[in-house]
Amino acid sequence: MQAYLLIILAAMLWGTTGTSQALAPAEASPLAIGTMRLLIGGGALLVLAISRRELHWNGAWLRIDTLFAGLSTAIYQLSFFAGVSLTGVAIVTIIGIGSAPIFTGILGHFFEAEILHRRWWIATSLAVSGGILLTFAADDTMKVNLFGMFLAILAGFSYAVFTLANKRLVSRFPSDAAMAVSFSIGAIVLLPTLFFVNIHWIASVGGAAVVLHLGLLATGLSYMLFGRGLKTVPISIAGTLSLAEPLTAALLGIFLLGEPLNLQGLFGILALFLGLTVLVVKPK
C-alpha cells in the first residue's frame, strides 16, 4: 500500500505542471520549460544521490536499460511538446497520457512476465475513460493532425519504456541514483534546444519560481517518490496509478484557476478516482 501511495503522490506532483505553466511568463515556451525542468530536476536528483553516496561511476551503469531510461526521458519531452504544437493539448493528452498505462501493461506483461489481472483491466479502463472525459470537458475545440497524433502515441510509448527501464535499474541500484542518471542523460540530450528558444524569462521572479517548482518539486521530488515506489510496484500498475496526474491537474484547475466544472468533467473525476481506488484498495 505504501509503495502505491508513493506513486500516486508522485503523479499528483506531476499534475501541478499544467497550473505552473499557466502561471509562467507569456514568452515561456513549453520546450524551454520542459528542458529546464529536466536540467533542474536531474541536477537535484544527482546532488541527492551523490550526497547519500549512492552513485558510484563504474561499468555497472553501462547497460541498455540506462540508455533507454535516459533517451525515453528526452523523447517524451520532445514528442509531447511537438505534438501539442501540431494538434493541441487536448488530443495529445487523450492519446499520450491515455495510451501510457496500456503500453506499460503490455511491456510489463511481455518483458517482466506480469499478469494483467481483471482488477487491472477494470481500473485502467475506468481511469483512462475518466481522463478522456476530463480532457473533452476542458477543451471542445480540437484540431486533428495525423503527425501530431503519432507524436502523442510516441510520448505515451516513451513513458512506458521509461517506466520499464527504470524498473530494471531500481532493482539493481538505489532508486535515487537510477532516477538521477536517467534524468541527467535526458537533460544532456535536450540541452542544445536551449540555443533555439527564448530563456530570458527565467531571470524574472515569476519565471524563476515556475522552473524551480517544476524542477525541484514536480520533477526532483516526484521522481524520487516514483523510483522508490517502483521498486515493489509492477510497471503495469504504476502506469495506471500515474493517471492521478490528470485528476490532480483537473482539481487544481477548478479550485485554483477557477475553471468551470460541467457534468462531463464531474463524471471524469469520479471515474478516475474510482479506477485508482480499485487498484490501491485490495479486496480482502
N, C-alpha and C positions, 0 to 999 in steps of 0.2 A: 504493500500500500504506500509506504513512504517513497519508494522509487517512482511510482506512478505520479505521486503528487509533485515530485521534483520536476518531472517533465511537463506537467500542467503549469506549474509556476513559471518554467522557462517559456512556454508558449504564451502565457499571459504577458510576460515582459516583451516578447516579440510583438504582441498585439498593440503595444504603445507606439510602435514605429510610425503608423499612419497618422496618429494625432501629433506626434513630434514633427513630422514633415509638414503637416498643415500649419504649424506654428513657426516654421522656418522662414527666413527672408525670401522674398519673391524670386530673387535671382538664383536661388539654390536649385541646381538640377538634381534629379533623382540619382543619376550616375555618380555625381560628386558626393552626394550624401552616402550612397552605398559603399563607395570606395573608402571614404573617411571612417565609416562605421567599421569596416574590416581592419583598417590600419590601427585605430584606437583600441578596438576590442581585441584584436590579435596581439597588440603590444601589451595590453593589460594582462591577458592570459599568459603571455610569455614571462612577464615580470613575476606573476604569481607562481608559475611552475618553477622558475629559477630560484625564487626566494624559498620555496619549500624543498629545494634540492631534489626535484622530481624529474628534471630534464637533463639527461646526460647525452651528449652528442657522440654517438657511436654508430657502428654499422647496423645495429638492430633496427634503426629507423628507415633504412634503405629497403623499403617494402613497397609492393604495388599498392597496398592499402593506403600508405602515406601519400603517394602520388594522387590516387583517386580522391582521397579526402580533400586535399588542397585544391585540385583542379575543379572538383564539383562545387566547392565553395565559391570560386570565382565565376564559374559558368552560370550558377544560379543567379548571381547578381546581374551579370551581363544580359542573360536571356530574359529575365523578368523585366528589367527596366527597358530593354529594347522592345519587348513585346508590348509593354504599356504605351510606348511612343507610337506604335503602329496600330494597335487595336483597342486601346483604352484599358483603364484599371479594372473595369467590371469583368470583361471577358478573360483577362489574364488571371484574375483572382479565381473565377469559377474553374477555369481549366487547370491552372498551375497548382493552386492550393488544394483544389478538389481532387486532382489526379495523384497528388503526392502520397496519400495514405494507400491508394490502390497499388501504386508502384512499390512502395515499401513492403506491402503484404506479399506481392509477387516475388520480389527479391528475397525476402525473408524465407519464403516457402522453398525456393529453388536453391538458394545458396547457404542458408542456415538451417534447413530442414525444419522450419517452424510450421506447426499445424494451424491452419486457419479454422478455428472453431466457429460454431454457429454464432456464439456471442460476438465474435469479431465481425462477422458479416452484418449482423443486426446493428451493432454500434457504428460501424463505418458507414453503412447506408444512411442511418439517421443523421450522423454528423455531417456527411457530405451534402445530403439534401438540405440540412439546415443552413450550411454555408452558401449554397446556391440561392436559397430563398432570401437570405440576408443581402446577397450581392444584387439580386434583381430588385429588391426593395429599395436599395440605396441608389441605384442608377438604372433608369429605364431608357436612357438614350445611349445605345451601344452601336459601335461601328465594327463590322466584321472584316478582318484582314487575314487571309489564309496563312501568310508567313508569320504574322503576329500570333496566330493560334498555335502554329508549330513551335514558336519560341516559348509560349506558355507551357506546352507539353514538355519541352526540353527543361524548363525550370522545375516542373514537378518531378521529372525523372532525375534531374541532378540532385534534388533534395533527397530523394530515395537513395541514390548512390552515396551521397554524403553520410546518410544515416548508417548504411551498411558498412562502409569503410571505417567509420569511427567506432561502430560496434566491435569490429575486429581489433581496432587499435586499443580501445579501453580494456579489452580482455588481456592485453599483453603489457600495457603501460599504464601509469597513473592517468586518470581521466583528464585532469587539468593540463598535463603535458601533451596528451593527444589532441585536445582542442586547441592548445597554443600552437602546435605545429601545423594543424590544418588551416587555421586562420592566418598564420604567418605566411604560408605558401600562397593562399588566396589573395592576401594583401599585396604580396610581391608581384603576382600576375596582373593585378588591376592597377598597380601604382602608375604605370605610364599613362593611364587615361586622365590623370590629373593635369597633364600638359595640354589637354584639349577641352577642358571645361573651366568655367569661372569658379575660382575658390576664394576670391577676395571677401565674400560674405562671411567666411569663417571668422574673420577678425572682429566682427561685430558681436555685441553681447548676446543677442538672440541666436546668431549663428553658432557661436561657441557653445552656448547652452544646449542647443539641439544636438550637435555632433558629440558632445561629451555624454549626454544622456544615451544617445544611440550606441556609442562605443562602449561605455563603461557598464551601463545597466542592460540595455536591450541586446547587447552582444556579449560583453565580457561576463557579467554575472549570469545572464540567461544560459549561455552555453557551458558555463561551469556547472550549473544545475543539471542541464541536459546531459552532459557527459557522465555525471555521477549516477543519474537515473538510468542511463543507457547500459550501465554495467550489468544490470539484472533484468531490465525490461526488454522483451523481444522487440525487434525493429518493426514488426507488423503492428504491434500495439502502440509503440512510440509514434508511428506515423499518424495514427488516428487521434491519439491524445494531443498531438500538435495542433489539431483543429480548435483547441482552446484559443488560438491566436485570433481568428476572425470573430469569435464570440467576444473576446476582450475588446477588440477594436470597435465592434458594434456598440457595446455598452459605453465605452469612452466617448464615442461619437454622440450618443444620446444624452448622456449625463454631463459631459464636459463641454462639448462643442454645440450642444443644443440642436442636434439633428432630429427631425421628426421620426416617430416610430409608427408605422402603419401595421395593419393586421398581418400582412405577409411577413414583415420583419419580426413581429412577435412570434409567429409560428416558427420562423427560422431559429430564433434564440432558443425556444423551447426544444426544438428537435436537436440542436447542437448540444444543449445541456443534458438532454436525455441520453444521447449517444455516448457522451463522456461518462455519464453515471453508470451506464451498462457495463463499460469496461472497468471502471475503478471499483465499484461495489460488487464484489464477488458473491454469488448466491451461496448460502450455507448448504 
